[in-house]
Amino acid sequence: LNHAIYNRNRQGKLWNRLALIQENYIKINGHQQCLNTIYEALQDPYVKLGDRLALCERARKLYSRPKSKGILLAEWITNEEENLIWTVPMPKQIEVTGCLLANDARMGKVTYTIQDPIDGSIQFCTVEQLAINHYRTNEDYTYGIHSEEAIIQTLIGLLFLDLIYTLPAPNLLIDIFQTEPLDFHTDTFYKSRQNQIDE
């Protein structure tokens, strides 16, 4: 966490992990250490917005526990969270409903039923298939696939292959075992290649 050369894209996750360890495993004054760590993490310019929100959420939950009243010091939480909420636009929300058939939380399986729009038959499906069915029947999509962004990432990788390895600054590839330049998951990746990417 004290260096600013490698794994800048993981700074927020590393700070969050340190805070989690302090919260759960340090018996003496661990909760206050956790809040202090989160405050320090929010001062780190390499902590991205999503990680900042996760850190604020952890701090808010810890600070609002009944046992924490009057013991923990973290007056900064409310202001920090409000500042972040105002800078993040609210996403569009779409509600998908379905008929729950079985819920086996131990096995990690939830089964729903849907009605086939063509022949009217009842089919069993997962939550992902339920969402795809919703978009096909209610949102006029013709096809859907659940892929956890694998298709998008593959297409971007293929289309941007030459730009990914165009090095606008020296020392972005310093080892033969690197699979990507050091600035790949940072904000400067786009800024330093903006003209080529936009074109």
N, CA and C of each residue as an Amber inpcrd file, in Angstrom:
protein
   597
   0.8130000  -1.2080000   0.0000000   0.0000000   0.0000000   0.0000000
   0.8520000   1.2660000   0.0000000   2.1050000   1.1690000   0.3840000
   2.9500000   2.3630000   0.4570000   3.6440000   2.7050000  -0.8540000
   3.5080000   1.8600000  -1.8770000   4.1520000   2.1870000  -3.1470000
   3.1150000   2.6310000  -4.1610000   3.5810000   3.3270000  -5.1920000
   2.6540000   3.8290000  -6.2130000   3.1140000   3.4150000  -7.6000000
   3.7250000   2.2480000  -7.7120000   4.2320000   1.8030000  -9.0140000
   3.4150000   0.6310000  -9.5400000   3.2770000  -0.4230000  -8.7320000
   2.6280000  -1.6420000  -9.1950000   1.2130000  -1.7710000  -8.6390000
   0.3560000  -2.4200000  -9.4040000  -0.9980000  -2.7840000  -8.9620000
  -1.8040000  -1.6130000  -8.4260000  -1.6950000  -0.4630000  -9.0750000
  -2.4810000   0.6870000  -8.6380000  -3.9710000   0.4020000  -8.7190000
  -4.3620000  -0.4050000  -9.6960000  -5.7850000  -0.7180000  -9.8620000
  -6.3420000  -1.5350000  -8.7020000  -5.4590000  -2.1470000  -7.9000000
  -5.9150000  -2.9750000  -6.7830000  -5.8260000  -2.2590000  -5.4410000
  -5.4440000  -0.9980000  -5.4340000  -5.2680000  -0.2790000  -4.1730000
  -6.5290000  -0.3280000  -3.3100000  -7.6870000  -0.0510000  -3.9050000
  -8.9290000  -0.0310000  -3.1310000  -9.2380000  -1.3750000  -2.5110000
  -9.0160000  -2.4610000  -3.2620000  -9.2950000  -3.7960000  -2.7410000
  -8.3220000  -4.1530000  -1.6150000  -7.0690000  -3.7240000  -1.7540000
  -6.0880000  -3.9890000  -0.7020000  -6.4370000  -3.2320000   0.5810000
  -6.8260000  -1.9600000   0.4390000  -7.2480000  -1.1910000   1.6090000
  -8.4680000  -1.8500000   2.2680000  -9.4120000  -2.2880000   1.4480000
 -10.6270000  -2.9070000   1.9740000 -10.2920000  -4.1950000   2.7250000
  -9.3540000  -4.9530000   2.1910000  -8.9540000  -6.2030000   2.8460000
  -8.2830000  -5.9240000   4.1930000  -7.4160000  -4.9090000   4.2230000
  -6.7560000  -4.5460000   5.4750000  -7.7950000  -4.1200000   6.5170000
  -8.7730000  -3.3220000   6.0950000  -9.8290000  -2.8810000   7.0150000
 -10.6330000  -4.0740000   7.5190000 -10.9300000  -5.0360000   6.6420000
 -11.6780000  -6.2270000   7.0380000 -10.9080000  -7.0410000   8.0730000
  -9.5990000  -7.1960000   7.8640000  -8.7670000  -7.9450000   8.8150000
  -8.7650000  -7.2450000  10.1730000  -8.6060000  -5.9140000  10.1480000
  -8.5930000  -5.1820000  11.4150000  -9.9410000  -5.2810000  12.1230000
 -11.0240000  -5.2040000  11.3550000 -12.3610000  -5.2580000  11.9530000
 -12.6450000  -6.6090000  12.5950000 -12.2360000  -7.6910000  11.9260000
 -12.6360000  -9.0260000  12.3660000 -11.6140000  -9.7640000  13.2200000
 -10.3250000  -9.4270000  13.1030000  -9.3180000 -10.2600000  13.7410000
  -8.4730000  -9.5570000  14.7930000  -8.4700000  -8.2420000  14.8340000
  -7.7060000  -7.5490000  15.8690000  -8.6400000  -7.3000000  17.0460000
  -8.3240000  -7.9100000  18.1680000  -9.2340000  -7.9040000  19.3130000
  -9.2090000  -6.5760000  20.0690000  -8.0400000  -5.9760000  20.2330000
  -7.9310000  -4.7470000  21.0200000  -7.8880000  -3.5520000  20.0720000
  -8.9280000  -2.7290000  20.1260000  -9.0040000  -1.4900000  19.3430000
  -9.0470000  -1.7370000  17.8320000  -9.4450000  -2.9310000  17.4160000
  -9.4590000  -3.2630000  15.9870000 -10.4620000  -2.4460000  15.1920000
 -11.6240000  -2.1690000  15.7820000 -12.6480000  -1.4210000  15.0500000
 -12.2070000   0.0140000  14.7920000 -11.5430000   0.6230000  15.7730000
 -11.0440000   1.9800000  15.5530000  -9.9240000   1.9700000  14.5160000
  -9.0580000   0.9570000  14.5620000  -8.0090000   0.8280000  13.5450000
  -8.6200000   0.6890000  12.1600000  -9.7130000  -0.0900000  12.0740000
 -10.4130000  -0.2780000  10.8020000 -10.9050000   1.0650000  10.2680000
 -11.5560000   1.8670000  11.1090000 -12.0610000   3.1740000  10.6740000
 -10.9180000   4.1030000  10.2850000  -9.8120000   4.0580000  11.0210000
  -8.6590000   4.8910000  10.6740000  -8.0680000   4.4740000   9.3340000
  -8.0300000   3.1690000   9.0810000  -7.5260000   2.6570000   7.8030000
  -8.4130000   3.1110000   6.6510000  -9.7180000   3.0480000   6.8580000
 -10.6460000   3.4770000   5.8090000 -10.4670000   4.9590000   5.5220000
 -10.3120000   5.7560000   6.5680000 -10.0870000   7.1950000   6.3660000
  -8.8070000   7.4350000   5.5680000  -7.7570000   6.6910000   5.8930000
  -6.4890000   6.8150000   5.1610000  -6.6540000   6.3630000   3.7110000
  -7.4340000   5.3070000   3.5070000  -7.6570000   4.8100000   2.1420000
  -8.3820000   5.8410000   1.2920000  -9.3060000   6.5740000   1.8980000
 -10.0630000   7.5750000   1.1400000  -9.2040000   8.7680000   0.7350000
  -8.0410000   8.9100000   1.3500000  -7.1020000   9.9680000   0.9540000
  -6.2020000   9.5070000  -0.1970000  -6.1990000   8.2150000  -0.4870000
  -5.3400000   7.6450000  -1.5310000  -5.9270000   7.9670000  -2.9010000
  -5.2050000   8.6750000  -3.7680000  -5.7580000   9.0450000  -5.0720000
  -5.9630000   7.8680000  -6.0160000  -5.3700000   6.7060000  -5.7170000
  -5.4970000   5.5470000  -6.6010000  -6.6900000   4.6630000  -6.2510000
  -7.4310000   5.0000000  -5.2000000  -8.6200000   4.2350000  -4.8410000
  -9.7690000   4.7180000  -5.7200000 -10.3090000   3.8130000  -6.5160000
 -11.3540000   4.1850000  -7.4780000 -12.7080000   4.3310000  -6.7940000
 -13.6400000   4.8890000  -7.5490000 -14.9290000   5.2720000  -7.0040000
 -15.6960000   4.0940000  -6.3970000 -15.7540000   2.9670000  -7.0940000
 -16.4750000   1.8050000  -6.5710000 -15.8830000   1.3160000  -5.2580000
 -14.5420000   1.3210000  -5.1700000 -13.8840000   0.9030000  -3.9400000
 -14.1120000   1.9290000  -2.8360000 -14.1710000   3.2110000  -3.1890000
 -14.4450000   4.2510000  -2.1920000 -15.8420000   4.0430000  -1.5860000
 -16.7970000   3.7240000  -2.4530000 -18.1550000   3.4680000  -1.9610000
 -18.1810000   2.2550000  -1.0400000 -17.4610000   1.1890000  -1.4020000
 -17.4200000  -0.0190000  -0.5720000 -16.7750000   0.2770000   0.7810000
 -15.7210000   1.0700000   0.7830000 -15.0660000   1.4340000   2.0360000
 -15.9890000   2.2680000   2.9170000 -16.6950000   3.2200000   2.2970000
 -17.6460000   4.0480000   3.0540000 -18.7640000   3.1900000   3.6460000
 -19.2360000   2.2310000   2.8800000 -20.3040000   1.3560000   3.3670000
 -19.8230000   0.5380000   4.5620000 -18.5910000   0.0260000   4.4910000
 -18.0260000  -0.7370000   5.6140000 -17.9170000   0.1570000   6.8490000
 -17.4230000   1.3850000   6.6600000 -17.2640000   2.3000000   7.7890000
 -18.6220000   2.6650000   8.3870000 -19.6080000   2.9380000   7.5410000
 -20.9270000   3.3310000   8.0340000 -21.5580000   2.2140000   8.8620000
 -21.4630000   0.9670000   8.3660000 -22.0360000  -0.1670000   9.1030000
 -21.3450000  -0.3530000  10.4520000 -20.0310000  -0.2410000  10.4480000
 -19.2790000  -0.4260000  11.6840000 -19.5900000   0.6890000  12.6800000
 -19.6640000   1.9140000  12.1840000 -19.8800000   3.0750000  13.0470000
 -21.2960000   3.1270000  13.6030000 -22.2670000   2.5510000  12.8720000
 -23.6650000   2.6400000  13.3020000 -24.1070000   1.4780000  14.1990000
 -23.2250000   0.5470000  14.5050000 -23.5800000  -0.5420000  15.4210000
 -23.8750000   0.0140000  16.8160000 -24.8460000  -0.5680000  17.5000000
 -25.1630000  -0.0770000  18.8550000 -23.9610000  -0.1070000  19.7990000
 -23.0890000  -1.1150000  19.6660000 -21.9250000  -1.2290000  20.5500000
 -20.8930000  -0.1310000  20.2810000 -20.9700000   0.4960000  19.0920000
 -19.9690000   1.4940000  18.7200000 -20.3020000   2.8940000  19.1990000
 -21.5260000   3.1160000  19.6480000 -21.9680000   4.4530000  20.0460000
 -21.0840000   5.0000000  21.1600000 -20.5020000   6.1700000  20.9120000
 -19.6850000   6.8440000  21.9140000 -18.3030000   6.2700000  22.1110000
 -17.9880000   5.1670000  21.4170000 -16.6730000   4.5370000  21.5850000
 -15.7770000   4.8490000  20.3860000 -16.3210000   4.6730000  19.1720000
 -15.5320000   4.8880000  17.9660000 -15.5950000   6.3480000  17.5270000
 -14.4870000   6.8320000  16.9890000 -14.3990000   8.2090000  16.5040000
 -14.2740000   8.1970000  14.9900000 -15.3040000   8.7420000  14.3080000
 -15.2670000   8.8280000  12.8340000 -16.3480000   9.7850000  12.3600000
 -16.2020000  11.0660000  12.6890000 -17.2050000  12.0600000  12.2940000
 -17.2080000  12.3050000  10.7890000 -16.1470000  11.9130000  10.1120000
 -15.9970000  12.1660000   8.6760000 -16.9100000  11.2990000   7.8230000
 -17.4920000  10.2310000   8.3670000 -18.2270000   9.2470000   7.5600000
 -19.3820000   9.8810000   6.8020000 -20.2360000  10.6310000   7.4770000
 -21.4280000  11.1850000   6.8280000 -21.0540000  12.0970000   5.6700000
 -20.1300000  12.9980000   5.8760000 -19.7260000  13.9350000   4.8180000
 -19.1170000  13.2030000   3.6300000 -18.2640000  12.2420000   3.9010000
 -17.6030000  11.5100000   2.8150000 -18.6190000  10.7610000   1.9770000
 -19.5780000  10.1040000   2.6320000 -20.5890000   9.3430000   1.9110000
 -21.4750000  10.2670000   1.0830000 -21.8640000  11.3880000   1.6580000
 -22.7090000  12.3310000   0.9260000 -21.9940000  12.8600000  -0.3100000
 -20.7190000  13.1780000  -0.1760000 -19.9500000  13.6620000  -1.3380000
 -19.9040000  12.6210000  -2.4400000 -19.7090000  11.3580000  -2.0670000
 -19.6410000  10.2970000  -3.0700000 -20.9960000  10.0770000  -3.7320000
 -22.0660000  10.0970000  -2.9280000 -23.3970000   9.8350000  -3.4880000
 -23.7670000  10.8960000  -4.5050000 -23.3850000  12.1370000  -4.2630000
 -23.7330000  13.2020000  -5.2100000 -22.9340000  13.1050000  -6.4980000
 -21.7680000  12.4750000  -6.4740000 -20.9640000  12.3880000  -7.6900000
 -21.2620000  11.1450000  -8.5100000 -22.0320000  10.1990000  -7.9800000
 -22.3310000   8.9640000  -8.7080000 -23.7730000   9.0140000  -9.1970000
 -23.9880000   9.0020000 -10.5220000 -25.3770000   9.0160000 -11.0050000
 -26.0760000   7.6960000 -10.6870000 -27.3520000   7.7840000 -10.3880000
 -28.1200000   6.5850000 -10.0780000 -28.3630000   5.7910000 -11.3590000
 -28.1550000   4.4780000 -11.3450000 -28.3780000   3.6720000 -12.5390000
 -29.8640000   3.4670000 -12.8080000 -30.1660000   3.1450000 -14.0510000
 -31.5390000   2.7960000 -14.4080000 -31.8800000   1.4640000 -13.7460000
 -33.0600000   1.3840000 -13.1380000 -33.4630000   0.1640000 -12.4560000
 -34.5830000  -0.5190000 -13.2300000 -34.4380000  -1.8170000 -13.4280000
 -35.4590000  -2.6260000 -14.0840000 -35.8010000  -3.7710000 -13.1380000
 -37.0720000  -3.9160000 -12.8430000 -37.5040000  -4.9590000 -11.9200000
 -37.9330000  -6.1880000 -12.7100000 -37.3540000  -7.3180000 -12.3590000
 -37.6760000  -8.5940000 -12.9900000 -38.3020000  -9.4720000 -11.9200000
 -39.4920000  -9.9730000 -12.1880000 -40.1600000 -10.8420000 -11.2140000
 -40.3540000 -12.2270000 -11.8100000 -40.4060000 -13.2040000 -10.9360000
 -40.6050000 -14.5660000 -11.3950000 -41.2290000 -15.4090000 -10.3050000
 -41.6700000 -16.5750000 -10.6740000 -42.3090000 -17.5030000  -9.7370000
 -41.2340000 -18.4550000  -9.1970000 -40.9550000 -18.3260000  -7.8870000
 -39.9300000 -19.1390000  -7.2530000 -40.4640000 -20.5470000  -7.0240000
 -39.7380000 -21.5260000  -7.5330000 -40.1570000 -22.9160000  -7.3800000
 -39.4220000 -23.5840000  -6.2220000 -38.1000000 -23.3910000  -6.1610000
 -37.3020000 -24.0280000  -5.1120000 -36.1180000 -23.1300000  -4.7780000
 -35.7360000 -23.1670000  -3.5160000 -34.6040000 -22.3700000  -3.0680000
 -33.7310000 -23.2330000  -2.1800000 -32.6520000 -23.7460000  -2.7260000
 -31.7220000 -24.5640000  -1.9600000 -30.4540000 -23.7490000  -1.7560000
 -30.4520000 -22.9130000  -0.7030000 -29.3310000 -22.0120000  -0.4590000
 -28.0410000 -22.7760000  -0.1820000 -28.1570000 -23.9700000   0.4160000
 -26.9570000 -24.7440000   0.7180000 -26.2260000 -25.1540000  -0.5500000
 -26.9720000 -25.4560000  -1.5870000 -26.3630000 -25.8760000  -2.8550000
 -26.1370000 -24.6920000  -3.7870000 -26.5890000 -23.5090000  -3.3890000
 -26.4240000 -22.3340000  -4.2340000 -27.3270000 -22.3420000  -5.4450000
 -28.4570000 -23.0630000  -5.3730000 -29.3590000 -23.1770000  -6.5160000
 -30.7190000 -22.5930000  -6.1830000 -31.1890000 -21.7380000  -7.0470000
 -32.5350000 -21.1910000  -6.9480000 -33.2140000 -21.4820000  -8.2740000
 -34.4010000 -22.0550000  -8.2330000 -35.1070000 -22.4380000  -9.4590000
 -36.3990000 -21.6380000  -9.5920000 -36.6120000 -21.1100000 -10.7840000
 -37.8310000 -20.3690000 -11.0980000 -38.5860000 -21.0880000 -12.2030000
 -39.8380000 -20.6980000 -12.3800000 -40.6000000 -21.2090000 -13.5150000
 -40.9660000 -20.0380000 -14.4140000 -40.9190000 -20.2820000 -15.7180000
 -41.3530000 -19.2910000 -16.7060000 -42.2610000 -19.9700000 -17.7090000
 -43.0730000 -19.1740000 -18.3450000 -43.9740000 -19.7180000 -19.3620000
 -43.4070000 -19.3820000 -20.7250000 -43.2640000 -20.3870000 -21.5550000
 -42.7510000 -20.1820000 -22.9060000 -43.7500000 -19.3410000 -23.7000000
 -43.2950000 -18.2130000 -24.3140000 -44.2340000 -17.3470000 -25.0250000
 -44.7920000 -17.9660000 -26.3080000 -44.1370000 -18.9970000 -26.8370000
 -44.5830000 -19.5860000 -28.1060000 -45.6500000 -20.6550000 -27.8810000
 -45.3210000 -21.6700000 -27.0690000 -46.2900000 -22.7670000 -26.8950000
 -46.9870000 -22.7610000 -25.5320000 -46.6190000 -21.8240000 -24.6360000
 -47.2890000 -21.7070000 -23.3490000 -46.8830000 -22.7230000 -22.3120000
 -45.8780000 -23.5370000 -22.6140000 -45.4570000 -24.5600000 -21.6550000
 -44.6840000 -23.9190000 -20.4970000 -44.6890000 -24.5970000 -19.3560000
 -43.9630000 -24.1370000 -18.1710000 -42.5700000 -24.7570000 -18.1920000
 -41.5570000 -23.8890000 -17.9610000 -40.1740000 -24.3650000 -17.9730000
 -39.4860000 -23.9580000 -16.6710000 -38.5140000 -24.7410000 -16.2520000
 -37.7090000 -24.4260000 -15.0860000 -36.4800000 -23.6530000 -15.5450000
 -36.0420000 -22.6750000 -14.7450000 -34.8860000 -21.8840000 -15.1590000
 -34.1400000 -21.3220000 -13.9480000 -32.9340000 -20.8170000 -14.2070000
 -32.1260000 -20.1460000 -13.1850000 -32.4670000 -18.6630000 -13.1940000
 -31.8980000 -17.9230000 -12.2600000 -32.1690000 -16.4930000 -12.1830000
 -31.6410000 -15.7650000 -13.4260000 -30.5240000 -16.2430000 -13.9810000
 -29.9870000 -15.6220000 -15.1980000 -30.9270000 -15.8470000 -16.3850000
 -31.4530000 -17.0700000 -16.5030000 -32.3940000 -17.3590000 -17.5870000
 -33.6940000 -16.5880000 -17.3970000 -34.0840000 -16.3520000 -16.1470000
 -35.2730000 -15.5570000 -15.8580000 -35.0860000 -14.1210000 -16.3590000
 -33.9060000 -13.5520000 -16.1090000 -33.6230000 -12.1890000 -16.5750000
 -33.5970000 -12.1260000 -18.1030000 -32.9710000 -13.1060000 -18.7370000
 -32.9270000 -13.1400000 -20.2020000 -34.3390000 -13.2450000 -20.7630000
 -35.1830000 -14.0900000 -20.1590000 -36.5680000 -14.2270000 -20.6030000
 -37.3280000 -12.9150000 -20.4760000 -37.0860000 -12.1910000 -19.3940000
 -37.7440000 -10.8900000 -19.1990000 -37.3990000  -9.9350000 -20.3400000
 -36.1190000  -9.8580000 -20.6720000 -35.7030000  -8.9370000 -21.7450000
 -36.2390000  -9.3710000 -23.1020000 -36.3320000 -10.6690000 -23.3230000
 -36.8450000 -11.1520000 -24.6180000 -38.3400000 -10.9080000 -24.7590000
 -39.0940000 -11.0510000 -23.6680000 -40.5520000 -10.9300000 -23.7710000
 -41.0590000  -9.5130000 -23.5110000 -40.3830000  -8.7490000 -22.6350000
 -40.8970000  -7.4300000 -22.2540000 -40.1090000  -6.2500000 -22.8200000
 -38.8680000  -6.4640000 -23.1990000 -38.0210000  -5.3580000 -23.6420000
 -37.6630000  -5.4740000 -25.1300000 -38.2720000  -6.4260000 -25.8560000
 -38.0770000  -6.5960000 -27.3050000 -36.6480000  -6.9640000 -27.7120000
 -35.9230000  -7.6350000 -26.8440000 -34.6230000  -8.1670000 -27.2490000
 -34.8810000  -9.4860000 -27.9830000 -34.0690000  -9.7780000 -28.9890000
 -34.2720000 -11.0130000 -29.7470000 -33.4250000 -12.1670000 -29.2160000
 -32.3520000 -11.8480000 -28.4940000 -31.4350000 -12.8930000 -28.0560000
 -30.7240000 -12.4130000 -26.7970000 -30.3610000 -13.3200000 -25.9270000
 -29.6250000 -12.9570000 -24.7270000 -28.7110000 -14.0780000 -24.3030000
 -27.6210000 -13.7270000 -23.6480000 -26.6790000 -14.7300000 -23.1590000
 -26.1140000 -14.2500000 -21.8310000 -25.9130000 -15.1680000 -20.8980000
 -25.3000000 -14.8460000 -19.6150000 -23.8360000 -15.2320000 -19.6880000
 -22.9490000 -14.2240000 -19.6380000 -21.5370000 -14.5370000 -19.8400000
 -20.6000000 -13.8380000 -18.8700000 -21.1130000 -13.0980000 -17.8790000
 -20.2550000 -12.4180000 -16.8970000 -19.1990000 -11.5370000 -17.5920000
 -19.5760000 -10.8230000 -18.6110000 -18.7390000  -9.8710000 -19.3550000
 -17.6370000 -10.5250000 -20.1890000 -17.6060000 -11.8380000 -20.2830000
 -16.5260000 -12.4890000 -21.0150000 -16.5220000 -12.0790000 -22.4850000
 -17.7020000 -11.9700000 -23.1030000 -17.7800000 -11.6200000 -24.5250000
 -17.3080000 -10.2000000 -24.7530000 -17.7640000  -9.2650000 -23.9060000
 -17.3740000  -7.8630000 -24.0450000 -15.8670000  -7.7190000 -23.8690000
 -15.3090000  -8.3480000 -22.8480000 -13.8760000  -8.2400000 -22.6090000
 -13.0690000  -8.8420000 -23.7540000 -13.5410000  -9.9340000 -24.3190000
 -12.8370000 -10.5470000 -25.4490000 -12.8650000  -9.6340000 -26.6620000
 -14.0340000  -9.0580000 -26.9630000 -14.1330000  -8.1420000 -28.1050000
 -13.2530000  -6.9110000 -27.9240000 -13.2750000  -6.3330000 -26.7340000
 -12.4290000  -5.1650000 -26.4810000 -10.9600000  -5.5430000 -26.6090000
 -10.6030000  -6.6970000 -26.0730000  -9.2170000  -7.1440000 -26.1860000
  -8.7800000  -7.3060000 -27.6340000  -9.6470000  -7.8700000 -28.4750000
  -9.3000000  -8.0580000 -29.8920000  -9.2540000  -6.7310000 -30.6540000
 -10.2560000  -5.8700000 -30.4090000 -10.3220000  -4.6040000 -31.1390000
  -9.2180000  -3.6290000 -30.7160000  -8.7940000  -3.7000000 -29.4730000
  -7.8340000  -2.7410000 -28.9440000  -6.4460000  -3.3430000 -28.7570000
  -6.1930000  -4.5020000 -29.3340000  -4.9260000  -5.1880000 -29.0900000
  -3.7210000  -4.3050000 -29.3850000  -3.7260000  -3.6340000 -30.5320000
  -2.5760000  -2.7880000 -30.8610000  -2.4770000  -1.5750000 -29.9410000
  -3.6310000  -1.0180000 -29.5220000  -3.6000000   0.1430000 -28.6280000
  -3.1600000  -0.2290000 -27.2130000  -3.5110000  -1.4240000 -26.7880000
  -3.1100000  -1.8560000 -25.4460000  -1.6000000  -1.8890000 -25.3410000
  -0.9460000  -2.3320000 -26.4090000   0.5090000  -2.4690000 -26.3630000
   1.2400000  -1.3200000 -27.0380000   0.5230000  -0.2430000 -27.4010000
   1.1770000   0.9910000 -27.8050000   1.5870000   1.6900000 -26.5260000
   2.8570000   1.9170000 -26.3440000   3.3560000   2.4190000 -25.0690000
   3.6790000   3.9090000 -25.1740000   2.8120000   4.7760000 -24.6490000
   3.0430000   6.2100000 -24.7330000   4.1240000   6.7050000 -23.7790000
   4.5250000   5.8790000 -22.8300000   5.5690000   6.2550000 -21.8750000
   6.5190000   5.0740000 -21.7110000   7.7800000   5.3290000 -21.3760000
   8.7270000   4.2140000 -21.1900000   8.4220000   3.4360000 -19.9150000
   8.9420000   2.2300000 -19.8620000   8.8790000   1.3780000 -18.6690000
   7.4740000   0.9070000 -18.2950000   6.5640000   0.8430000 -19.2500000
   5.2520000   0.2660000 -18.9690000   5.2820000  -1.2540000 -19.1120000
   6.2230000  -1.7370000 -19.8780000   6.4830000  -3.1740000 -19.9490000
   7.9200000  -3.3750000 -19.4870000   8.0830000  -3.8920000 -18.2740000
   9.4340000  -4.0030000 -17.7120000   9.8490000  -5.4470000 -17.4660000
   8.9410000  -6.3840000 -17.7660000   9.2370000  -7.7820000 -17.4860000
   8.6520000  -8.6430000 -18.5900000   9.3400000  -9.6980000 -18.9720000
   8.8530000 -10.5420000 -20.0680000   7.6160000 -11.3350000 -19.6770000
   7.3000000 -11.4220000 -18.4000000   6.1390000 -12.1860000 -17.9540000
   4.8770000 -11.3340000 -17.8200000   4.9660000 -10.0330000 -18.0960000
   3.7840000  -9.1760000 -18.0250000   2.8190000  -9.5190000 -19.1430000
   1.5380000  -9.5300000 -18.8430000   0.5210000  -9.7610000 -19.8690000
  -0.1100000  -8.4570000 -20.3380000   0.1560000  -7.3650000 -19.6400000
  -0.4250000  -6.0670000 -19.9920000   0.4960000  -4.9690000 -19.4710000
   0.4310000  -3.7660000 -20.0540000   1.2590000  -2.6690000 -19.5390000
   0.8260000  -2.2650000 -18.1300000   1.7320000  -1.6270000 -17.3950000
   1.4500000  -1.2720000 -16.0090000   0.2950000  -0.2910000 -15.8680000
   0.0090000   0.4930000 -16.9090000  -1.0710000   1.4820000 -16.8000000
  -2.4140000   0.9430000 -17.2840000  -2.5150000  -0.3600000 -17.5470000
  -3.7100000  -0.9070000 -18.2010000  -4.9910000  -0.6740000 -17.4160000
  -4.9970000  -0.8890000 -16.1210000  -6.2160000  -0.7390000 -15.3210000
  -6.2520000   0.5920000 -14.5790000  -5.6410000   1.6130000 -15.1370000
  -5.6160000   2.9130000 -14.4730000  -6.3520000   3.9430000 -15.3180000
  -6.6190000   5.0980000 -14.7020000  -7.2940000   6.1790000 -15.4210000
  -6.4120000   6.7500000 -16.5210000  -5.1030000   6.6680000 -16.3650000
  -4.2050000   7.2540000 -17.3580000  -4.1350000   6.4360000 -18.6460000
  -4.6010000   5.1880000 -18.6200000  -4.5660000   4.3750000 -19.8420000
  -5.3130000   5.0710000 -20.9700000  -6.5320000   5.5210000 -20.6860000
  -7.3160000   6.2170000 -21.7090000  -6.7310000   7.5870000 -22.0130000
  -6.3460000   8.3240000 -20.9840000  -5.8570000   9.6920000 -21.1960000
  -4.6230000   9.7190000 -22.0810000  -3.7310000   8.7660000 -21.8960000
  -2.4890000   8.7720000 -22.6820000  -2.6750000   8.2360000 -24.0960000
  -3.8070000   7.5900000 -24.3660000  -4.0790000   7.0560000 -25.7090000
  -5.3900000   7.5890000 -26.2730000  -5.8540000   8.7230000 -25.7610000
  -7.1940000   9.2120000 -26.0510000  -7.4500000   9.4250000 -27.5440000
  -6.5080000  10.0300000 -28.2450000  -6.7170000  10.2980000 -29.6730000
  -6.9100000   9.0140000 -30.4580000  -6.0360000   8.0340000 -30.2260000
  -6.1340000   6.7600000 -30.9620000  -7.4010000   6.0070000 -30.6020000
  -7.7710000   5.9850000 -29.3300000  -8.9670000   5.2510000 -28.9020000
 -10.2140000   5.9050000 -29.4860000 -10.3180000   7.2280000 -29.4010000
 -11.4830000   7.9360000 -29.9390000 -11.5970000   7.7350000 -31.4440000
 -10.4540000   7.7380000 -32.1010000 -10.4690000   7.5400000 -33.5630000
 -10.9450000   6.1390000 -33.9270000
